[in-house]
Amino acid sequence: MSATTPCSCTSTTSSSCPEDSVVDNQQDPDAEPAMETTDVPTSSSSSASASALASSGGEALGCAPASSTSWSAADSTEFAARRLANIALMGYTQQRETMWPKGGRAVVAQYNDEAILVYQAYCHSIADYAVKNQKFEGCPDWQSTRMTWIKPNFLWMMYRSNWANRKGQERILGIWMRRDAFEHILKLTLHSSYDPDAYDNPNDYRRKAASAKSSGRYVRIQWDPDHHPDGSKLGLRRDIQLGLKSLDMFANGTAFLAIVDATPIAKEQYRHVLSREYDQLQVPLERVYPVPGDIARHLGMSL
């Protein structure tokens, strides 16, 4: 792994380079920001910068290679786990019809025995720094004290960033997080209100909420509707989002096996969304993640 290099940010203020942790919800300062109305482009130019296909395909992830394609990240030689630079793809229609739950709460993600893939959207300077250094700590435009949201579900990230077209979210990072780190983060989650399935009693919830907020280090959980590639809500399934605040292992990269640039996938596949050719759309291969039973109970999961 290379030595830390200076961030190419043009300013040390967060306003110059908004990220997916921007807060604009007045009722809950740590809630995921409300969506902005964005004009959807009427045309799209496909990126050819990552046209090389990895011969290992889904096999590198423990997934069947059939119908899957993998993009190779430009800086893969920098990664301690090079095989994780490849993100296995599979047809959207096939996955939705045969692999994804139709309702309830579930963590749907790409994962293997070692790591789970989560996504974040950033501006160019933060994304360049993170891919180069394999961490966020040290980039002036990234602030660990602000809540930053990670999403295991690729299509939810596409909805959030408008397929990498939203200002300040032009780059999609795929973060291969160690499974033990991910499950530790799930244990730290704080619900926005008392949940009888997650806490012994209301006093137990209030005590844990006060302790977490006073420490300045906690994880906010949100279960949000599943989305179609065009952005519309689908069915009854809820996808998980996790808001992280002041977590050292996330900032300094010790929770990661690799940070890869997933932007070429979004740019290339967006053309099928614009043309409504959903049978041609390829998205990251995702399955229901096996959350341990005690953690699933705390999260109020259905599966």
C-alpha positions as CSV (number, residue, x, y, z in Angstrom):
1,M,0.0,0.0,0.0
2,S,1.4,3.4,-1.0
3,A,2.3,6.2,1.4
4,T,-0.4,8.8,2.1
5,T,-0.4,11.5,-0.5
6,P,-1.9,15.0,-0.2
7,C,-5.6,15.3,-1.1
8,S,-6.2,17.3,-4.3
9,C,-9.1,19.2,-2.7
10,T,-9.3,22.9,-3.6
11,S,-10.6,23.9,-0.2
12,T,-10.7,22.7,3.3
13,T,-14.4,23.6,3.7
14,S,-16.9,20.8,3.3
15,S,-19.2,23.1,1.2
16,S,-16.7,23.0,-1.7
17,C,-17.0,19.3,-2.0
18,P,-20.3,18.0,-0.7
19,E,-20.4,14.3,0.1
20,D,-23.1,11.7,0.9
21,S,-22.9,12.8,4.6
22,V,-24.3,16.3,4.0
23,V,-26.9,17.0,6.6
24,D,-30.1,19.0,5.7
25,N,-32.8,17.4,7.8
26,Q,-33.8,19.9,10.4
27,Q,-35.8,17.4,12.5
28,D,-33.0,14.9,12.9
29,P,-29.5,16.3,12.2
30,D,-28.1,12.7,11.8
31,A,-30.8,11.5,9.4
32,E,-30.0,10.7,5.8
33,P,-30.5,14.0,3.8
34,A,-33.7,14.5,1.9
35,M,-33.4,13.9,-1.8
36,E,-33.1,16.9,-4.1
37,T,-35.0,17.2,-7.3
38,T,-32.6,16.5,-10.1
39,D,-33.0,16.8,-13.9
40,V,-32.4,13.4,-15.4
41,P,-30.1,13.7,-18.4
42,T,-31.7,12.6,-21.7
43,S,-28.5,11.1,-23.0
44,S,-25.4,9.4,-21.6
45,S,-21.9,8.8,-22.8
46,S,-20.4,5.5,-21.8
47,S,-17.1,5.5,-20.0
48,A,-14.4,3.3,-21.6
49,S,-11.8,4.0,-18.9
50,A,-12.5,0.7,-17.2
51,S,-13.2,-1.6,-20.2
52,A,-10.9,-4.4,-19.2
53,L,-12.8,-7.4,-17.9
54,A,-11.4,-9.5,-15.1
55,S,-11.1,-13.1,-16.2
56,S,-11.9,-14.4,-12.7
57,G,-15.4,-12.9,-12.9
58,G,-17.7,-13.9,-10.1
59,E,-15.4,-16.8,-9.1
60,A,-13.1,-14.4,-7.3
61,L,-16.1,-13.6,-5.0
62,G,-17.2,-17.1,-4.5
63,C,-20.1,-16.4,-7.0
64,A,-21.0,-18.4,-10.1
65,P,-19.4,-16.7,-13.1
66,A,-22.4,-17.3,-15.4
67,S,-23.9,-14.1,-16.8
68,S,-21.5,-11.9,-14.7
69,T,-18.9,-9.3,-15.7
70,S,-16.2,-7.6,-13.5
71,W,-14.6,-4.2,-13.8
72,S,-11.0,-4.0,-12.8
73,A,-10.1,-0.9,-10.8
74,A,-7.3,1.3,-12.2
75,D,-5.2,1.2,-9.0
76,S,-5.7,-2.5,-8.2
77,T,-2.0,-3.0,-7.6
78,E,-2.3,-0.8,-4.5
79,F,-4.7,-3.1,-2.8
80,A,-3.8,-5.6,-0.2
81,A,-6.6,-7.9,-1.5
82,R,-6.3,-7.4,-5.3
83,R,-9.1,-9.9,-6.1
84,L,-11.6,-7.6,-4.3
85,A,-10.9,-4.9,-6.9
86,N,-13.4,-6.8,-9.1
87,I,-17.1,-6.4,-8.6
88,A,-19.1,-9.2,-10.1
89,L,-22.2,-8.2,-12.2
90,M,-25.3,-10.1,-13.1
91,G,-28.5,-9.2,-14.9
92,Y,-30.9,-7.0,-12.9
93,T,-34.0,-8.8,-14.0
94,Q,-32.6,-12.3,-13.1
95,Q,-31.6,-11.2,-9.7
96,R,-34.9,-9.4,-8.9
97,E,-36.9,-12.4,-10.0
98,T,-34.9,-15.2,-8.5
99,M,-32.5,-13.9,-5.8
100,W,-33.9,-11.0,-3.9
101,P,-36.6,-11.0,-1.2
102,K,-39.9,-9.4,-2.2
103,G,-40.6,-7.9,1.3
104,G,-39.4,-7.4,4.8
105,R,-36.1,-6.1,6.1
106,A,-32.9,-7.7,4.8
107,V,-29.3,-6.8,4.2
108,V,-28.9,-7.5,0.4
109,A,-25.3,-7.1,-0.7
110,Q,-22.3,-8.6,-2.5
111,Y,-20.1,-10.5,-0.1
112,N,-17.7,-13.4,0.3
113,D,-16.2,-15.2,3.3
114,E,-14.0,-12.2,4.2
115,A,-15.8,-9.0,3.3
116,I,-19.0,-7.2,2.3
117,L,-19.3,-4.5,-0.3
118,V,-20.8,-1.2,0.7
119,Y,-21.1,2.0,-1.3
120,Q,-20.7,5.7,-0.8
121,A,-20.9,8.6,-3.3
122,Y,-18.4,11.5,-3.1
123,C,-17.0,14.3,-5.2
124,H,-13.9,13.7,-7.2
125,S,-11.3,15.0,-4.7
126,I,-12.5,12.7,-1.9
127,A,-12.9,9.7,-4.1
128,D,-9.4,10.2,-5.7
129,Y,-7.9,10.4,-2.3
130,A,-9.7,7.4,-0.9
131,V,-8.8,5.1,-3.8
132,K,-5.2,6.3,-3.7
133,N,-4.7,6.0,0.0
134,Q,-7.3,3.3,0.9
135,K,-8.7,5.4,3.7
136,F,-10.5,8.8,4.2
137,E,-8.4,10.1,7.1
138,G,-6.1,12.8,5.9
139,C,-8.2,14.4,3.2
140,P,-9.2,17.9,4.2
141,D,-12.6,17.7,2.6
142,W,-13.6,14.6,4.5
143,Q,-14.8,15.1,8.1
144,S,-15.2,12.1,10.4
145,T,-17.3,14.1,12.9
146,R,-20.1,14.4,10.3
147,M,-22.4,11.5,9.8
148,T,-21.6,9.6,6.7
149,W,-23.9,7.0,5.2
150,I,-23.0,3.6,3.8
151,K,-25.3,1.5,1.7
152,P,-24.8,-2.2,0.9
153,N,-27.5,-2.1,-1.9
154,F,-26.1,-0.8,-5.2
155,L,-29.5,0.3,-6.6
156,W,-30.2,2.4,-3.5
157,M,-26.9,4.1,-4.0
158,M,-27.9,4.8,-7.7
159,Y,-31.2,6.2,-6.5
160,R,-29.4,8.4,-4.0
161,S,-26.8,9.7,-6.4
162,N,-28.9,9.7,-9.5
163,W,-26.5,7.2,-11.1
164,A,-23.5,9.4,-10.2
165,N,-25.1,12.5,-11.8
166,R,-25.9,14.4,-8.6
167,K,-23.7,17.3,-7.8
168,G,-21.1,16.3,-5.2
169,Q,-21.8,12.6,-5.8
170,E,-20.2,12.1,-9.2
171,R,-18.1,9.2,-8.0
172,I,-19.2,5.9,-6.5
173,L,-16.9,4.1,-4.2
174,G,-17.2,0.4,-3.5
175,I,-15.8,-0.3,0.0
176,W,-14.9,-3.9,0.7
177,M,-15.4,-4.0,4.5
178,R,-14.3,-6.8,6.7
179,R,-17.3,-8.9,7.8
180,D,-16.3,-8.8,11.4
181,A,-16.0,-5.0,11.2
182,F,-19.4,-4.7,9.5
183,E,-21.1,-6.8,12.1
184,H,-19.4,-4.8,14.8
185,I,-20.9,-1.7,13.3
186,L,-24.3,-3.4,13.2
187,K,-24.1,-4.0,16.9
188,L,-23.4,-0.2,17.5
189,T,-26.6,0.9,15.7
190,L,-28.9,3.3,17.5
191,H,-32.6,3.3,16.5
192,S,-34.2,6.7,16.1
193,S,-36.9,5.7,18.6
194,Y,-37.7,2.9,21.1
195,D,-38.1,-0.5,19.4
196,P,-39.4,-3.3,21.7
197,D,-37.7,-5.9,19.5
198,A,-34.3,-4.3,20.0
199,Y,-34.3,-3.0,23.6
200,D,-35.4,-4.5,27.0
201,N,-37.6,-1.5,27.8
202,P,-37.9,2.3,27.1
203,N,-35.5,3.1,29.9
204,D,-32.9,0.7,28.4
205,Y,-33.3,2.5,25.0
206,R,-32.9,6.0,26.6
207,R,-29.9,5.0,28.5
208,K,-28.1,3.5,25.5
209,A,-29.1,6.4,23.3
210,A,-27.8,9.0,25.8
211,S,-24.5,7.0,26.2
212,A,-24.0,6.7,22.4
213,K,-24.7,10.4,21.7
214,S,-22.5,11.7,24.6
215,S,-19.6,9.6,23.3
216,G,-20.0,11.2,19.8
217,R,-19.4,7.8,18.3
218,Y,-22.4,5.9,17.2
219,V,-24.2,4.4,14.2
220,R,-27.7,5.4,13.0
221,I,-29.8,2.8,11.2
222,Q,-32.5,3.5,8.6
223,W,-34.6,1.0,6.8
224,D,-35.6,2.5,3.5
225,P,-37.8,1.3,0.6
226,D,-36.3,-0.8,-2.2
227,H,-36.0,1.2,-5.5
228,H,-36.3,0.4,-9.2
229,P,-33.4,1.4,-11.4
230,D,-35.5,4.4,-12.5
231,G,-35.8,5.6,-8.9
232,S,-39.4,4.6,-8.2
233,K,-40.2,2.7,-5.0
234,L,-40.8,-1.0,-5.2
235,G,-42.8,-3.5,-3.2
236,L,-42.5,-3.9,0.5
237,R,-38.8,-4.7,0.9
238,R,-36.7,-2.4,3.1
239,D,-33.0,-1.9,2.5
240,I,-30.5,-1.0,5.3
241,Q,-28.5,2.3,5.5
242,L,-26.0,2.9,8.2
243,G,-24.9,6.4,9.3
244,L,-21.5,6.4,10.8
245,K,-20.1,9.1,13.1
246,S,-16.6,9.5,14.5
247,L,-15.6,5.8,13.9
248,D,-11.9,5.6,13.8
249,M,-11.8,2.2,12.0
250,F,-13.8,3.7,9.2
251,A,-11.8,6.9,8.9
252,N,-8.3,5.2,9.0
253,G,-9.2,2.3,6.8
254,T,-8.6,-0.5,9.3
255,A,-12.2,-1.8,8.7
256,F,-11.5,-2.2,5.0
257,L,-9.8,-4.7,2.7
258,A,-10.1,-2.4,-0.3
259,I,-11.7,0.7,-1.6
260,V,-12.4,0.6,-5.4
261,D,-13.9,3.0,-7.9
262,A,-17.3,1.7,-8.9
263,T,-18.1,4.8,-11.0
264,P,-17.5,3.1,-14.4
265,I,-20.3,0.6,-13.6
266,A,-22.8,3.4,-12.9
267,K,-21.8,5.3,-16.0
268,E,-21.8,2.3,-18.3
269,Q,-25.1,0.8,-17.1
270,Y,-27.0,4.1,-16.8
271,R,-27.5,4.0,-20.6
272,H,-29.8,1.0,-20.1
273,V,-31.8,2.9,-17.6
274,L,-32.2,5.8,-20.0
275,S,-33.4,3.6,-22.8
276,R,-35.5,1.5,-20.4
277,E,-33.7,-1.7,-21.5
278,Y,-33.8,-3.3,-18.1
279,D,-33.3,-6.8,-19.5
280,Q,-29.9,-5.5,-20.6
281,L,-29.0,-3.9,-17.2
282,Q,-26.2,-5.4,-15.3
283,V,-25.8,-4.6,-11.6
284,P,-23.5,-6.0,-8.8
285,L,-24.4,-9.5,-7.9
286,E,-26.2,-9.3,-4.5
287,R,-27.5,-11.9,-2.1
288,V,-29.2,-11.8,1.3
289,Y,-26.4,-11.4,3.9
290,P,-26.5,-13.8,6.8
291,V,-26.7,-11.4,9.7
292,P,-26.2,-13.3,13.0
293,G,-29.4,-13.9,15.0
294,D,-28.6,-11.7,18.0
295,I,-27.7,-8.8,15.7
296,A,-30.7,-9.4,13.5
297,R,-33.0,-9.1,16.5
298,H,-31.4,-5.9,17.5
299,L,-31.9,-4.5,14.0
300,G,-35.5,-5.6,14.0
301,M,-35.0,-7.7,10.8
302,S,-37.5,-9.8,9.1
303,L,-35.0,-12.2,7.6
